Amino acid sequence: MPFDFLTLDDVDVSGKTVFLRVDINSPLDPVSKRILDDSRIRATVATLKDLEDAGVVLGTHQSRPGKYDFTSLELHARVLQMYLGDRVSFVGDVMGEKALAAIEALRPGGVLVLDNLRFAPEENVQAPPVELVETEFVKTLAPLLDIVVNDAFAAAHRSQPSLVGLGEVVPMVAGRLMEAELRAIDQVLVDPARPSVFVLGGVKVEDRIPAMRRVLEDGIADWVLVGGLVREPFHLAEKHPREEVEALPEAERRLVDEAGALLAEFGDRIETPLDVALDVGGERVEIHVDSVTNERNIFDIGLNTLARFCELIRGAGTAVAEGPMGMFERRLFNTGTKEILRAMVECGGFTLVGGGHLGGLAAMMDVDSRMSHVSTGGGAMLTMLAGGSMPVVESLERSRRRYG
């Protein structure tokens, strides 16, 4: 394994005060602010059970300032109490007098949930480690801590005080979730079982194309199957006149050019949809891609495409899926995404499903437990697939060299 970090197996936490950084940022109902999916909260339980002999200060965030779901974490703490009982308490503070007094009073076995870390302004900016160690957040909390356990894989591509700064001055190890996430991604990037099939969908094309280029250039992927809005720049590059592409806004034109370059170099390993599903008067209507006149009216891949994609997935030695194939929230257009997940279940190889929408749908379909691994972090997973910087992983590795 190329990662070099400490895990919970390498440290004795008994009687220690541990800062556990997790990412339980959860979807909330816009009106009631009720938590709609607690899968990320449940994912922390394995690590918390291994920390039952320590006093745990749990830090996390919910959304960001200005968003409707930027709220207190009191409800998150209540959900955690459903799994761990009265071990869990909550303090409506981050690093003020109430929080410090609660940490001082914490005893082994207790889990103290701090309020939304992003209530502290320093937690809303990214900076290099040398600047993070000078933040008030790190200077205030670090003296009270013995060990940092980082389980926030979904935020591992960010460099903020609670994610990286604390680990620069206090020994930091990977929690059970972080360890499982990194090992799963390592398995698909380093000598994957063949054939290796990557299914990339969703709406953030700019995040998927770098991942696609990396897995193709490095020979990691034998096939890349494209759906969702990721399909659009490939279709424009392949089917539309150059003058139409030149008329696009600069950001869109750049994505089309990148897609065209990938097709020119790796076209024999990229599968784009043959047919798509449109919304015509509230009905699902499937047409061949050559007949598409309105890119914005496409809501799913077509059944012929789906049959081809599922055939490749079922025969894969490694299958990775990140992002839905279409607007799966609508009953008429969830076929592509759901059938891709069912094909992943039927695949006899190693299966990795990306976080966010796809992971949530796998849980709703009750197929998540039948995958080799369902990631909690879509953005972090894509960053790793693309070979991008992972500040939390780098900080874990520095901690190993410093304390290991």
N, C-alpha and C positions, 0 to 999 in steps of 0.2 A: 504493500500500500504506500503511495507516494507521500501521503500526509504524515507529519511527524508531530503528534500532539499527545498530551496526557489525557487520560480518561478517569472516570470514577474508580476504576480498578487500581489506579496508581496512587491514590491518596486515602488517608484515614480522616474521615469527616466527623468522627465521634466527638461530641462536645464542642465542635467548632461553630462559629457563626459564618454561614455561607450565603453569599449573594447569588441567587439563581436568576439569570437573565433568560427569559422565555419570550416567545412571540405568540400571544394569544389574541392578537388583533382579530376580531370576529365580526361577521356581518350582523347588523342590527336592523330591526324594523324601524323605518323612518318615523313612524308615529309614536309607538310605545317605547322605542329603544330597547325592546326585548332582544336577547341574543337568539339568532335564528339557527346557528350552527355552532355547536360547542366542540367540534372535532379537534381544533387546536388546543383547547383547554384539556381535553381528555388525553392528548398526546404528551402532556407534561407529567402525567401521573406516575409513569415508570421511573422517571428520575426522582420525583418527590418521595417515592417509596424507598429508594436507595439512600435518601437523605433523612430518614426518620430519626436518626440519632444526632442530627445536627439542628441548630436553630437556623431556619431558612428565611432570608429576606428575599421575597419574590418581586422582581422588577419587570415591568413590561409596558407596552403602550397600546393605545386604541386610536387609530386614525391619526389625523394631524389637525392643527389649528385651522379653523375656517370651514371644516367639513361638518355635515349634519351629525355624523357619528363620533365626533370628538367629544368623549364623555368621560365621566368618572369610571373607575374599575370596580365599584362596589358590587354590581351585578355579576361581574366575572368571579369575584371572590365567593359569592353565594353559590355559583355553579360549581366551583372547586370544592366547596364544602359538601356538595352532594356526593363527591367521590372520596373525600378524605375526612369528613366529619369535623369535629370541633378542634382539630389540629389547626384549622385555618382561621385567621383573623384578618381584619382590614383596618387600615389607617388612612384617613382622608388627607394625606400629606405625602410629599416626595422626599424633601430633605430639610424640612423645617423642624421646629422644636417638637411637634407631635411625633413626627417620624423618628427622630433621634431618640426620644424617650421610649418609644415602642421597641426600637431595636435594642436599646440597653436592657429592656425588661424581657427580651426574648429568651426562652429557655429551649434546650434540646427537645426536639419533637414538634416544636411549634413552626407554623408557616405564616409569616406576616406579609400580607399583600400590600405593597405601597400603591398609592394612587397613580394615575396615568403619568408615566415618566415625562411625557411631552408637555405636561403642565409646566415643567422646568424649561425655560427658553433654550438653554444650552443643548437640550436633547433634540432640537429641531434643526440643527445645522450639522454638516459634516466637516471634519477637519483631520489633519494628519495626527498620528499618535502623540507627537511631541507637544502639540497644542492641547490635546484632550486631557493630558495629565495635569494641566494647569487650570482646568475648569473647577468651579466651585463644587460641582457635583462630585467629582473625583476626590477633591481635597476634603470634602465634608464626610463622605461615606467610607472611603478607603480605610481610615484608621479604625473603623468599627468592624472590619471584616477580616477573616482568616483565609478564605478561599473564595474564588469566583467560579461558578459552574455555568458555562454558556450553553444553552439549549435553544438559542434563538436562530435557528437555521434560516427561517424565512426572512430575517433581516441581516443575514451574514454578509451581504454585499454592501452594507453601510458602515461608515466609520463615525461613531458617535460615542459620547462619554460612557454610557452604560454598556455598550457593546464592545468597545475596544479600550477606552481610557482606563477603566478599572483593572483590566487585565495586564496593563503595563506596569502597575505598581503592586498588585496582589496576585499571587499564583492563580492561574486560570486553567481549568480543565474542561473538556467536552462532556456535556451531559449525554444521557442515553439516546435522546432523539438526535442530537447533533452527530453523534457517532454513527447512528444508523443511516442518517441522510448521506453523510460523506462516504460511507462504505458502499451504499447503493449506487451513488453516482460514479464512484471509482470503478465499480464493476461494469458499468456501461461504457466508460471511457478508456479503460486499460484492458486490452486484449478481450473484447466482448465475444461471447459465443455467437457463432455465425449461423445464418445470415443475421445482420444487425439492421433493424428497421426503426426509423424515427418518424413519428407522426406529429407534424407541427401545424397547429391551427390557432384560433384565437384572433384577437383584434390588433394587438401591438406588433405590427409587421416589423418595425425597427428593432425589436428585441429578438425576433425569431431568425432573421436573415443572418446575423453574425453567428448564431449557434449552428445554423445550417452550413455556413461556409466552413466553420471549424471542423465539424464532424465529417464533411465530405473531403476537405483537403487532407486531413490527417488519416483518412481511410478508416475512420471509426464506423461510419454508416455505409452499409451496402445499398440501402434504399432510404430516400426521404420522401414521405408522402405529405402533400400539402393540402390543407383545407382552411375553412374560415376565411377571414379577410386576407390571410397570408397568400391565398390563391390569386388575389387581384393583380399585384404587380407582375406576377409571372404570366398571367393571361394578357396583360397589356403589352409586355415585352415580346410575347410570342405571336400575338394575333393582330395587334393594332399598328397602323402606319406610324412612322417616326414623327410625322408632323403633329399627330394627336398627342404623343408623349411629350413633345417639346412644349405643347400648350399647357401642360400640367403645372401646378405650383412646384417650386424648386424641391421641397422636401419629398413630395410624391414622385417627381421625376427621378430623384436620386435613388429611391427604392426600386423603381422600375429598371433603372440602369444596373443596379446591383443584382436584381433578379435575372436580367438578361445575361449578365456576365456568368452567373451560376449555371444557367441553362446552356450557355455556349461551352462551358468547361466540363460540366457534370450532368448534362441533359439525359444521359443514358441511365442515371441513377436517381433522377428526380421524377416523381409521378405527380402530375397535376390533374385536377378533375376533368373527366370526359363529359360529364353532364352535371347540372346543378338544379336546385329546386327554387322556384320563384313563388312569391306571394301574388296571386292573381285573384283579386276580389275576395280575399280571405281564404282562398283554396291553395293547396300545394300543387304546382304545375312544374313538371320536369322537362328541361330542354337540353339539347346539346350545347356545349360551350360556344361553338361557332355561331349560334343563333342569339347569343346574349347581346342586347342593345342597351341595357341599363344595369351597370355593375352594382348599383345600390339596392336593387330589388332581389338580390340573391341571399337566401336565408339558410341554405344547407347544401351539402353535396348530393348528387343524384345517386340512384340505386345502382347503376352500372359502375360508377366510380366506387361506391361502397363495397360492391362485390369484389372488385380488384384489390382494394385496400385490405379487406378482411382476409382475403386469400394470402396476401403477403404477411400479415400479422400472425395468422395461425401457424404459418410455417417458419416463423422466426426463432432463432436461438436467443436473441435479445430483442425486446420490443419496448420502445420508449414513446409515450404519448404526452404531449404538452399542448393544451389549448383545445377548445371545442371546435367541431367541424362547422358549426353554424349557430343560429339562434336557438339553442336547446331549451330556453325558457318557454318557448311556444310549442305546444303539443304537436302541431303539424310539422315542425321543423327540428325535432329532437332525434329523429331516426338515425342520422349519420353519427352523431356523437355517442348515442347509446349503443349502437351496434359495434362501433369501434371498441368500446369498453368490454362488450361481451366477447369480441374476438380476442382481446387481451386475456380474458379469463381462460379462453380455450387454447391459448398459446402454451406450448409445453416448455418454453424457455423462460429466461429471467424477464420479468415485466416491471417497468417503472412508470408510474403515472404522476404527472406534474400536479402541483398544488393548485389552489384557487378553485376556479369553476369546475375543472375536470375532477379534481379530488373530491370536491363536495358532491358532485353528481354520482361518483362511484360509491360514496357512502349512502346516498339516497337510494341507489339501486341495490344496496347491500352486497356489492361485489368487491369492496375495498379490501376485505380480509383475504380475498382470493388472488390478490396481486402480490408479487414479490415485495414491492414497496410502493406506498403512496406518499409522495412528498408533501410537506406542509408549506413549501415555498416555491411558487411559480417563478418569480423574478430572480430569486437566488439560484434556483436550478438552471434557468436559462443563462445566467451569468457564468456559471461553472461550465455549462456545455459549450459556451462561446470562448472559454479560456480567459475570461475577464478576471479582474482583481476581486478578491474576497477578503476584505480587511479583517473580519473576525477570524477566519482560518489562519491568516498570516499572524495575527496576534496570539492565537493558540500555539502556533509553532514557535514564536519568539518566547512565549512563557515556558515551553518545554526546554528550550536552550538555556533560559535564564535560571530555572528552578529544577529541571528534571534530573 
